[in-house]
Amino acid sequence: MAWTWEDERIDQNVYSQGEVDRWVYSTCNICSVGCGCYTAVKDGKIVGVKGNGDHPINRGRLGPKGENQWYANNAPDRLTTPLIRNKEGTLEPASWDDAMNLIVSKAKQSMEEKGTNSISIYSTGQGFLEDYYALAKIGRAGLQTHLMDANTRLCTATTEFCLLQSFGADGTPASYDDVDQTDTLMLFGHNLAETGTVLFERIMERKKKTGKPYLIVVDPRKTLTAKEADLHLQLYPGSNVALLNGLVSEVVKNKQIDTDFIAQHTIGFEEMADALAEWPLEKAEEVTGIPLETLKRAAEQLGTTDSLVTTTLQGTYQSADATTACVAINNFHLIRGLIGKPGSGPLHMAGQPSSSANRTAGGVGTYPAHRNHTNPDHIKEMAELWNVEMMTLPVGPEKGIEEHITMIENGEIGLFWNIGTNSMVSLPNRQRAKKAMENTFVVVQDPFLTETTAVADVVLPAAMWGEKEGTMENADRTINLVRKAVEPPEGVKSDFDIFLDFSKRMDLQDKDGHPLLTFTTPEECFEEFKRVSKGRPCDMTGITYDRLEKHNGLRWPVPSEDSLGTPRLYSDFTFHTTVEDAQSYGKDQFTGRALTKKEFADKKADGRALLHPTHYLPPAEQPNKSFPMWLTTGRLVWHWHTRTKTARSPILHMAAQHGYVEIHTEDAKELSILQGEVVRVSSPRGWIEVPARIGDAVQKGLVFVPFHFGSWAKKEAANDLTADFVDPLSKQPQFKQSACKIERIRKEHQMASGESLEYIAEQYDLSVEDLKEANRLTTPYEIQMGDKIEIPLSVMNVPFQPYMPYRGKI
């Protein structure tokens, strides 16, 4: 297959006096696209990055965050020694021995007093597969805790659970190869131009050359992505399932389905179709707010296209009925037979560079290599692979981070280990989370002091990208390699080495009394994981570090050393739904209750995909008299998550320095809000004060706040506002729909004798036009002596540099 990229373009950002000493093979560690790159090294320091022209994912291109990721490595405020909170409540420098011995002491105390399931390990989607596998082994086989989660729960947990529901195992079916070939691409809640800029550029380059794919964008905002769509479905917040039910119902009604595929390769069609009977397009129009003619155009395109790729991201995952919406997308591909074929399949994206690897390696809810923790045969197999007693391995329903917080509040968790994530900015209803964390022993593993270290009892300085080696699994199952370019700063250790040290100090052993962790390097760890993956859906038997570098990544499964990977799953239309093979027995699609082995067996799926009815439930919290507007949150092209790294790049920081609230022009006019005026945004949980950006990017009645900004010193954190309701299946929080209100923050000025509007404007560093607009005046002469006028507290510029996501030759 020919690549969309006909030409390489080497994007490069280097700061060096003279030539660099060497270029080291690597992979971008920002978003989940997985762009190949090289790290520039001079005098033992990372001084830049350039794209890898041979890597098929990006052909040398890099996004703005990827080009600037290396600045954080050289930040002057890097932590270079562990910190321990003293009796006065201050973090002070400590030795590694003192810090690690304290952690070990607290871990043992917690296990003795509260039981083995009292240690919570909360990790990241930006680490390496080897880190996650080491954690899985330490957590489950060593500490015997089932409380393992990651910030992927906030980001893309729904990916995993919708795949389990429909196909019996994790692993997104389609890949970027299919994006290159498809006739129709639907980006569902996926602002790709800002969250995956290189992949969006890849799509647009093909589209401008060939006219394909037909691009459908589903988003309540007019994003950069939506502006390039052939069809923008601008729906009301929380109505994803209503939209999908209407579209699928219309396709079924028009008999635009593959009846042979349905009969041979799926079960559950009749039950699914019955649930759709109440969803004509007219009802979908009413609930979603999308005009009927627009819905008909979308249904016609989706019902007649010969190939279709559907991507999803936070707009789907962080919304009401998240798993149900993604299952509805799976249903659509299955009933049209558009899966396992070139140019077709659901591509449920990941957000972070290696969040998929955390799922695959077992660092979160399930056991390594997609094993079913409710299947005794799978647990027995893990016990044999790890050489531990089967009965010591913890099982039961996985618990998401919000459940961990509840357990902390109830006094059930004695140690919370926060690894590589700034949870005190990223968690919903973060004031509640902060209060909980203040009542347990918290370990934070991070290169910097963050909002989360404010609640830490111990801080461990961790190495960053380029200072350690390992593999990442990107969004389309590609395993990519990151080579170590430089040593970390003196006093800093890699996550992997910290885990080895912890395991040794805890004296974690297998059943024969040997050390539990039998590996000492990331590559040795990967070789062990390969053995664990053999025969499973994610089989990596044929992968080596050298092969990854030679072939610029390989998509699992790679079952042998002559395999070049698997571009798409289920090309034989056989799914992982036998009782023996399934990674999960699934959940009740409506309540989220885990199904028993018998309930799953009674379905008799036997290798066929599962179609589910998709019932619509409106968001749990909705605008009301006290909080009359919708609030949604999201990301900007210039920043990554909580800006721990990107804020340390001068270019990225200057492009977007602070938070803001996006308000529709009509709402701003009704509230007499000025462009850039600092306003208060309140929800039932808290408030922030940020400048207003006024325009038509959001719908009337909806406001948008970027979630990157969360300093405790400033009141601009979106997650002071967000609700902590979760999806019943994936346990992913519903960041995208909360209720809020907007209030002006002003003081009054009483006009004195001789004062003019021009004089008042000058005194408060405002323009006359600002004062007129703020007070709904048509001329400067309507105000008389003694009248009171409102003075905005602050009017400030909200800098936001324009970015063109597709810069190549078209």
NUKOLKOL-84791 format. One record per residue (C-alpha): x, y, z; residue in three letters. Coordinates in steps of 0.25 Angstrom, whole numbers, padded with zeros to 4 digits, always signed. Layout:
% NUKOLKOL-84791
XYZALA ...
//
This chain:
% NUKOLKOL-84791
+0000+0000+0000MET +0005+0014-0003ALA +0007+0024+0008TRP -0002+0036+0009THR +0012+0043+0011TRP +0018+0044-0003GLU +0030+0052+0003ASP +0037+0053+0016GLU +0038+0066+0023ARG +0048+0067+0034ILE +0042+0076+0045ASP +0054+0080+0054GLN +0055+0089+0067ASN +0070+0089+0072VAL +0077+0099+0081TYR +0092+0097+0080SER +0105+0104+0078GLN +0110+0097+0066GLY +0107+0083+0061GLU +0101+0073+0071VAL +0109+0061+0076ASP +0099+0050+0072ARG +0085+0047+0068TRP +0078+0036+0076VAL +0066+0028+0071TYR +0053+0031+0079SER +0038+0033+0078THR +0030+0045+0082CYS +0025+0044+0096ASN +0014+0054+0095ILE +0001+0050+0089CYS -0003+0036+0084SER +0000+0037+0070VAL +0014+0031+0071GLY +0022+0040+0062CYS +0036+0035+0060GLY +0048+0045+0064CYS +0062+0046+0067TYR +0067+0053+0080THR +0079+0063+0078ALA +0090+0061+0088VAL +0102+0071+0091LYS +0111+0071+0103ASP +0103+0060+0110GLY +0090+0068+0109LYS +0077+0068+0100ILE +0078+0080+0092VAL +0066+0077+0082GLY +0058+0068+0073VAL +0056+0065+0059LYS +0046+0056+0052GLY +0049+0042+0046ASN +0047+0043+0031GLY +0046+0028+0030ASP +0035+0026+0040HIS +0022+0022+0033PRO +0014+0029+0043ILE +0019+0043+0041ASN +0030+0043+0031ARG +0038+0053+0039GLY +0027+0062+0043ARG +0025+0067+0057LEU +0014+0075+0064GLY +0016+0087+0072PRO +0016+0080+0085LYS +0026+0069+0080GLY +0035+0079+0074GLU +0036+0086+0088ASN +0036+0074+0098GLN +0051+0074+0101TRP +0051+0088+0107TYR +0046+0082+0120ALA +0058+0072+0121ASN +0067+0085+0123ASN +0057+0092+0132ALA +0064+0099+0144PRO +0054+0094+0154ASP +0056+0079+0151ARG +0056+0071+0164LEU +0069+0065+0167THR +0067+0059+0181THR +0056+0052+0188PRO +0047+0060+0198LEU +0040+0056+0211ILE +0030+0065+0218ARG +0035+0068+0232ASN +0027+0070+0244LYS +0025+0085+0241GLU +0018+0081+0228GLY +0030+0085+0219THR +0036+0077+0208LEU +0051+0076+0211GLU +0062+0068+0203PRO +0065+0054+0207ALA +0074+0043+0203SER +0068+0032+0194TRP +0070+0022+0205ASP +0062+0030+0215ASP +0051+0032+0205ALA +0050+0018+0200MET +0051+0012+0214ASN +0040+0021+0218LEU +0031+0017+0207ILE +0034+0002+0210VAL +0031+0004+0224SER +0018+0011+0221LYS +0014+0000+0211ALA +0017-0011+0221LYS +0009-0003+0232GLN -0003-0002+0223SER -0003-0016+0219MET -0002-0021+0233GLU -0013-0011+0238GLU -0023-0010+0227LYS -0020-0023+0218GLY -0013-0025+0205THR -0023-0017+0197ASN -0020-0004+0204SER -0009+0001+0195ILE -0014+0009+0183SER -0004+0010+0171ILE -0009+0021+0161TYR +0001+0022+0149SER +0001+0029+0136THR -0001+0028+0121GLY +0013+0034+0118GLN +0022+0023+0123GLY +0027+0011+0116PHE +0021-0003+0115LEU +0033-0009+0123GLU +0029+0001+0135ASP +0015-0004+0134TYR +0018-0019+0134TYR +0028-0017+0146ALA +0017-0010+0153LEU +0007-0021+0150ALA +0016-0031+0155LYS +0019-0023+0168ILE +0005-0019+0170GLY -0002-0032+0168ARG +0008-0043+0171ALA +0016-0035+0181GLY +0007-0026+0189LEU -0006-0034+0185GLN -0014-0022+0183THR -0024-0020+0172HIS -0025-0005+0174LEU -0017-0002+0161MET -0022+0009+0152ASP -0016+0021+0144ALA -0019+0034+0138ASN -0024+0027+0126THR -0037+0025+0134ARG -0039+0040+0132LEU -0034+0040+0117CYS -0038+0027+0110THR -0043+0016+0119ALA -0056+0015+0111THR -0047+0010+0099THR -0044-0003+0106GLU -0058-0005+0111PHE -0065-0003+0098CYS -0056-0013+0092LEU -0058-0023+0102LEU -0073-0022+0101GLN -0073-0023+0086SER -0061-0032+0082PHE -0057-0039+0095GLY -0043-0033+0096ALA -0036-0020+0096ASP -0029-0015+0084GLY -0034-0005+0074THR -0038-0012+0061PRO -0034-0001+0051ALA -0021+0006+0049SER -0015+0018+0042TYR -0013+0010+0029ASP -0029+0009+0029ASP -0030+0024+0030VAL -0021+0025+0018ASP -0031+0017+0010GLN -0045+0019+0015THR -0055+0027+0007ASP -0062+0032+0019THR -0056+0037+0032LEU -0064+0040+0044MET -0057+0048+0056LEU -0067+0046+0067PHE -0063+0055+0079GLY -0049+0055+0074HIS -0043+0069+0072ASN -0031+0063+0064LEU -0026+0076+0059ALA -0022+0080+0073GLU -0020+0067+0080THR -0013+0059+0069GLY -0007+0069+0059THR +0001+0060+0050VAL -0010+0050+0048LEU -0019+0061+0044PHE -0009+0067+0035GLU -0008+0053+0029ARG -0023+0053+0026ILE -0023+0066+0021MET -0012+0064+0011GLU -0019+0052+0005ARG -0032+0060+0005LYS -0027+0072-0003LYS -0020+0063-0013LYS -0031+0053-0015THR -0044+0058-0009GLY -0045+0047+0000LYS -0048+0044+0011PRO -0062+0050+0013TYR -0060+0056+0026LEU -0071+0056+0037ILE -0068+0063+0050VAL -0077+0061+0062VAL -0074+0072+0073ASP -0083+0082+0080PRO -0072+0093+0077ARG -0067+0098+0064LYS -0053+0093+0066THR -0041+0094+0056LEU -0045+0080+0052THR -0060+0083+0050ALA -0056+0095+0041LYS -0050+0085+0031GLU -0062+0076+0031ALA -0071+0072+0020ASP -0082+0071+0030LEU -0081+0076+0044HIS -0091+0070+0053LEU -0092+0080+0064GLN -0100+0073+0075LEU -0105+0078+0089TYR -0096+0073+0100PRO -0099+0059+0105GLY -0106+0054+0093SER -0096+0045+0087ASN -0105+0033+0088VAL -0117+0040+0083ALA -0110+0043+0071LEU -0104+0029+0068LEU -0117+0023+0071ASN -0124+0032+0061GLY -0113+0029+0050LEU -0113+0014+0053VAL -0128+0013+0053SER -0129+0020+0039GLU -0119+0011+0033VAL -0126-0001+0038VAL -0139+0004+0033LYS -0134+0007+0020ASN -0128-0008+0019LYS -0114-0002+0017GLN -0108-0014+0025ILE -0100-0026+0022ASP -0110-0037+0026THR -0100-0048+0023ASP -0089-0042+0032PHE -0099-0040+0043ILE -0104-0055+0042ALA -0090-0061+0041GLN -0082-0052+0050HIS -0090-0046+0061THR -0101-0049+0071ILE -0111-0040+0077GLY -0117-0032+0065PHE -0131-0034+0068GLU -0130-0028+0082GLU -0122-0017+0077MET -0132-0014+0066ALA -0143-0014+0076ASP -0137-0003+0084ALA -0135+0006+0072LEU -0149+0005+0068ALA -0152+0017+0076GLU -0141+0026+0070TRP -0146+0032+0057PRO -0138+0043+0052LEU -0148+0053+0056GLU -0146+0049+0071LYS -0131+0050+0069ALA -0133+0064+0063GLU -0141+0067+0076GLU -0131+0062+0086VAL -0118+0066+0078THR -0122+0079+0072GLY -0116+0075+0059ILE -0126+0079+0047PRO -0133+0067+0041LEU -0127+0070+0027GLU -0113+0069+0033THR -0116+0056+0040LEU -0122+0051+0027LYS -0109+0054+0020ARG -0101+0048+0030ALA -0109+0035+0030ALA -0109+0034+0015GLU -0093+0036+0015GLN -0091+0026+0026LEU -0101+0016+0020GLY -0096+0016+0006THR -0081+0017+0008THR -0072+0005+0003ASP -0062+0008+0015SER -0063+0015+0028LEU -0053+0018+0039VAL -0059+0024+0052THR -0050+0030+0062THR -0053+0034+0076THR -0047+0042+0087LEU -0050+0050+0100GLN -0063+0056+0094GLY -0068+0042+0094THR -0061+0036+0106TYR -0063+0047+0116GLN -0078+0049+0113SER -0091+0043+0118ALA -0093+0028+0113ASP -0079+0028+0109ALA -0077+0013+0107THR -0091+0012+0101THR -0088+0022+0090ALA -0075+0015+0087CYS -0082+0001+0086VAL -0093+0008+0077ALA -0081+0011+0068ILE -0076-0003+0068ASN -0091-0008+0065ASN -0091+0001+0053PHE -0078-0004+0047HIS -0083-0019+0050LEU -0097-0017+0044ILE -0091-0011+0031ARG -0079-0022+0031GLY -0069-0010+0031LEU -0059-0017+0040ILE -0046-0025+0038GLY -0046-0020+0023LYS -0036-0009+0017PRO -0041+0005+0020GLY -0051+0000+0030SER -0053-0001+0045GLY -0054+0006+0058PRO -0042+0013+0063LEU -0044+0016+0077HIS -0032+0025+0080MET -0023+0027+0092ALA -0020+0041+0097GLY -0006+0039+0103GLN +0006+0033+0096PRO +0006+0019+0104SER -0008+0018+0111SER -0011+0006+0102SER +0002-0001+0107ALA -0003+0001+0122ASN -0015-0007+0118ARG -0007-0017+0110THR +0003-0019+0121ALA -0007-0020+0132GLY -0003-0008+0140GLY -0018-0004+0141VAL -0031-0012+0142GLY -0028-0025+0136THR -0016-0035+0137TYR -0005-0035+0127PRO -0007-0038+0112ALA -0022-0037+0112HIS -0024-0048+0122ARG -0038-0049+0129ASN -0037-0047+0144HIS -0050-0054+0146THR -0046-0067+0138ASN -0039-0076+0148PRO -0031-0082+0136ASP -0025-0069+0133HIS -0021-0066+0147ILE -0015-0080+0148LYS -0007-0077+0136GLU -0002-0064+0142MET +0002-0071+0155ALA +0010-0081+0147GLU +0017-0070+0138LEU +0020-0062+0151TRP +0023-0075+0160ASN +0014-0070+0171VAL +0002-0077+0178GLU -0011-0075+0170MET -0019-0072+0182MET -0010-0060+0186THR -0014-0053+0173LEU -0025-0043+0175PRO -0037-0043+0166VAL -0051-0037+0166GLY -0056-0024+0159PRO -0046-0014+0155GLU -0048+0000+0163LYS -0046+0013+0156GLY -0039+0025+0163ILE -0052+0031+0167GLU -0054+0018+0175GLU -0040+0019+0181HIS -0044+0033+0186ILE -0056+0028+0193THR -0048+0017+0199MET -0038+0027+0204ILE -0049+0036+0210GLU -0054+0023+0217ASN -0040+0020+0223GLY -0038+0008+0215GLU -0025+0012+0208ILE -0012+0014+0215GLY -0003+0018+0204LEU -0006+0025+0191PHE +0005+0024+0180TRP +0004+0035+0169ASN +0013+0032+0158ILE +0016+0042+0146GLY +0002+0049+0147THR -0002+0062+0153ASN -0015+0057+0158SER -0018+0069+0167MET -0021+0077+0153VAL -0026+0066+0145SER -0037+0059+0154LEU -0051+0064+0154PRO -0056+0071+0166ASN -0042+0073+0170ARG -0044+0080+0183GLN -0051+0067+0188ARG -0039+0059+0183ALA -0029+0068+0190LYS -0037+0067+0203LYS -0036+0052+0202ALA -0022+0051+0199MET -0018+0060+0211GLU -0023+0048+0220ASN -0014+0037+0215THR +0001+0035+0212PHE +0004+0040+0198VAL +0016+0037+0189VAL +0018+0045+0177VAL +0028+0041+0166GLN +0030+0053+0157ASP +0042+0061+0151PRO +0036+0074+0156PHE +0028+0080+0168LEU +0014+0080+0164THR +0000+0083+0169GLU +0000+0069+0174THR +0013+0069+0181THR +0006+0079+0190ALA -0001+0067+0197VAL +0011+0058+0196ALA +0018+0052+0208ASP +0029+0047+0199VAL +0034+0052+0186VAL +0043+0044+0177LEU +0050+0051+0165PRO +0048+0043+0153ALA +0055+0042+0139ALA +0048+0048+0127MET +0047+0044+0112TRP +0061+0043+0106GLY +0067+0039+0119GLU +0062+0025+0120LYS +0059+0013+0110GLU +0047+0005+0107GLY +0035+0003+0098THR +0021+0010+0096MET +0008+0005+0090GLU +0002+0016+0082ASN -0013+0018+0078ALA -0013+0008+0067ASP -0006-0004+0074ARG +0008+0001+0069THR +0019-0003+0078ILE +0030+0008+0077ASN +0044+0009+0083LEU +0050+0020+0091VAL +0065+0019+0093ARG +0072+0025+0104LYS +0080+0038+0099ALA +0086+0043+0112VAL +0087+0040+0126GLU +0077+0046+0136PRO +0082+0058+0145PRO +0090+0053+0156GLU +0081+0049+0168GLY +0070+0045+0158VAL +0065+0031+0155LYS +0056+0025+0145SER +0042+0020+0148ASP +0047+0006+0145PHE +0059+0006+0154ASP +0050+0012+0165ILE +0041+0000+0164PHE +0053-0010+0164LEU +0058-0003+0177ASP +0044-0003+0183PHE +0042-0018+0180SER +0056-0022+0186LYS +0054-0013+0199ARG +0040-0020+0201MET +0047-0034+0199ASP +0036-0038+0189LEU +0038-0052+0185GLN +0032-0064+0177ASP +0028-0076+0184LYS +0042-0082+0183ASP +0048-0071+0191GLY +0054-0064+0179HIS +0053-0049+0176PRO +0040-0047+0169LEU +0046-0038+0159LEU +0055-0046+0151THR +0059-0035+0141PHE +0069-0024+0143THR +0068-0016+0130THR +0056-0011+0122PRO +0060-0020+0110GLU +0060-0032+0120GLU +0047-0028+0125CYS +0041-0027+0111PHE +0047-0041+0108GLU +0039-0046+0120GLU +0026-0039+0115PHE +0028-0045+0102LYS +0027-0059+0108ARG +0014-0054+0116VAL +0008-0049+0103SER +0010-0062+0095LYS -0003-0068+0089GLY -0011-0056+0095ARG -0018-0045+0086PRO -0006-0036+0087CYS +0005-0046+0084ASP +0018-0039+0083MET +0027-0052+0082THR +0033-0047+0069GLY +0037-0033+0074ILE +0051-0029+0079THR +0057-0015+0082TYR +0065-0016+0069ASP +0054-0020+0060ARG +0046-0008+0066LEU +0057+0001+0062GLU +0059-0006+0048LYS +0044-0006+0044HIS +0041+0007+0051ASN +0030+0001+0060GLY +0022-0012+0059LEU +0007-0013+0061ARG +0003-0025+0070TRP +0000-0036+0069PRO +0014-0040+0064VAL +0014-0055+0067PRO +0028-0058+0060SER +0041-0052+0056GLU +0037-0052+0041ASP +0024-0045+0044SER +0023-0030+0041LEU +0011-0028+0050GLY -0004-0027+0047THR -0010-0015+0041PRO -0024-0018+0045ARG -0031-0028+0054LEU -0042-0038+0051TYR -0039-0039+0036SER -0044-0053+0038ASP -0056-0048+0045PHE -0053-0057+0057THR -0055-0050+0070PHE -0049-0053+0084HIS -0063-0057+0090THR -0061-0071+0093THR -0062-0074+0108VAL -0047-0079+0109GLU -0042-0067+0101ASP -0050-0055+0105ALA -0042-0044+0113GLN -0055-0041+0120SER -0069-0047+0122TYR -0075-0033+0119GLY -0084-0024+0127LYS -0099-0021+0127ASP -0100-0011+0116GLN -0109-0002+0124PHE -0105-0004+0139THR -0090-0007+0137GLY -0092-0020+0146ARG -0081-0030+0143ALA -0087-0043+0136LEU -0083-0056+0141THR -0076-0067+0133LYS -0090-0075+0132LYS -0097-0062+0127GLU -0086-0060+0117PHE -0086-0075+0113ALA -0101-0075+0111ASP -0099-0064+0100LYS -0092-0075+0091LYS -0084-0064+0084ALA -0074-0074+0081ASP -0065-0065+0073GLY -0076-0056+0068ARG -0076-0041+0071ALA -0087-0036+0081LEU -0097-0026+0077LEU -0104-0018+0089HIS -0116-0010+0091PRO -0112+0005+0093THR -0121+0012+0102HIS -0120+0027+0103TYR -0119+0034+0117LEU -0118+0049+0118PRO -0106+0054+0126PRO -0107+0053+0142ALA -0105+0068+0143GLU -0112+0078+0135GLN -0114+0093+0134PRO -0124+0098+0144ASN -0129+0111+0150LYS -0117+0113+0159SER -0107+0108+0148PHE -0113+0111+0135PRO -0102+0108+0125MET -0094+0096+0121TRP -0079+0095+0124LEU -0070+0086+0115THR -0055+0085+0116THR -0044+0080+0107GLY -0030+0082+0101ARG -0022+0093+0093LEU -0013+0090+0082VAL -0001+0097+0090TRP -0002+0089+0103HIS -0002+0075+0108TRP -0010+0071+0120HIS -0006+0079+0132THR +0005+0086+0126ARG +0016+0080+0135THR +0025+0079+0122LYS +0019+0088+0112THR +0018+0100+0121ALA +0033+0099+0122ARG +0035+0102+0107SER +0036+0117+0105PRO +0029+0116+0091ILE +0017+0107+0096LEU +0015+0116+0109HIS +0015+0129+0101MET +0005+0123+0092ALA -0005+0120+0103ALA -0001+0126+0116GLN -0014+0124+0124HIS -0028+0119+0125GLY -0040+0125+0119TYR -0055+0123+0117VAL -0061+0122+0103GLU -0075+0129+0102ILE -0084+0130+0091HIS -0086+0144+0085THR -0101+0145+0089GLU -0099+0140+0103ASP -0088+0150+0105ALA -0097+0161+0100LYS -0108+0157+0109GLU -0099+0157+0121LEU -0092+0170+0116SER -0078+0163+0116ILE -0066+0169+0109LEU -0056+0162+0101GLN -0045+0158+0111GLY -0053+0162+0123GLU -0050+0154+0135VAL -0062+0147+0139VAL -0066+0137+0150ARG -0070+0123+0146VAL -0077+0115+0157SER -0083+0101+0158SER -0089+0093+0170PRO -0074+0090+0173ARG -0066+0102+0172GLY -0063+0115+0164TRP -0052+0120+0156ILE -0048+0134+0150GLU -0043+0135+0136VAL -0044+0144+0124PRO -0055+0142+0114ALA -0053+0139+0099ARG -0065+0143+0092ILE -0069+0137+0078GLY -0077+0126+0072ASP -0068+0114+0074ALA -0078+0109+0085VAL -0093+0108+0084GLN -0102+0118+0091LYS -0103+0113+0105GLY -0090+0105+0106LEU -0077+0110+0111VAL -0063+0103+0109PHE -0051+0104+0119VAL -0038+0098+0115PRO -0033+0088+0126PHE -0018+0090+0126HIS -0018+0101+0136PHE -0018+0097+0151GLY -0009+0105+0160SER -0014+0105+0174TRP -0010+0120+0174ALA -0019+0124+0163LYS -0034+0121+0162LYS -0034+0116+0147GLU -0035+0101+0149ALA -0046+0095+0141ALA -0047+0083+0150ASN -0051+0092+0162ASP -0064+0092+0154LEU -0066+0078+0148THR -0075+0067+0153ALA -0069+0054+0158ASP -0080+0045+0152PHE -0075+0033+0145VAL -0079+0024+0133ASP -0085+0011+0139PRO -0077+0002+0130LEU -0063+0009+0129SER -0063+0017+0142LYS -0058+0029+0133GLN -0062+0042+0139PRO -0072+0051+0131GLN -0064+0063+0130PHE -0071+0068+0117LYS -0085+0072+0124GLN -0086+0080+0136SER -0096+0091+0140ALA -0090+0105+0142CYS -0093+0120+0143LYS -0085+0132+0138ILE -0084+0145+0147GLU -0078+0158+0144ARG -0068+0163+0154ILE -0069+0178+0155ARG -0069+0190+0164LYS -0077+0202+0164GLU -0072+0216+0161HIS -0081+0228+0165GLN -0079+0240+0155MET -0074+0252+0161ALA -0075+0267+0156SER -0067+0269+0144GLY -0064+0254+0141GLU -0066+0249+0127SER -0067+0235+0122LEU -0053+0238+0116GLU -0047+0242+0129TYR -0053+0229+0136ILE -0048+0220+0125ALA -0034+0226+0126GLU -0034+0224+0142GLN -0037+0210+0140TYR -0028+0207+0128ASP -0040+0204+0120LEU -0046+0209+0107SER -0058+0217+0105VAL -0064+0207+0096GLU -0062+0196+0108ASP -0069+0205+0118LEU -0080+0207+0108LYS -0082+0193+0105GLU -0081+0189+0120ALA -0092+0198+0123ASN -0100+0197+0111ARG -0099+0211+0107LEU -0100+0216+0093THR -0093+0229+0095THR -0083+0234+0105PRO -0092+0245+0109TYR -0104+0237+0115GLU -0097+0237+0129ILE -0100+0249+0138GLN -0093+0253+0151MET -0097+0244+0163GLY -0100+0232+0154ASP -0093+0219+0156LYS -0086+0212+0145ILE -0080+0198+0146GLU -0065+0196+0145ILE -0060+0182+0140PRO -0050+0177+0150LEU -0040+0174+0139SER -0040+0173+0124VAL -0028+0165+0118MET -0023+0160+0105ASN -0025+0145+0103VAL -0013+0142+0094PRO -0015+0129+0086PHE -0006+0128+0074GLN -0013+0122+0061PRO -0007+0109+0057TYR -0009+0102+0043MET -0009+0087+0046PRO -0005+0084+0031TYR +0007+0091+0027ARG +0013+0082+0016GLY +0013+0083+0001LYS -0002+0080-0004ILE 
//
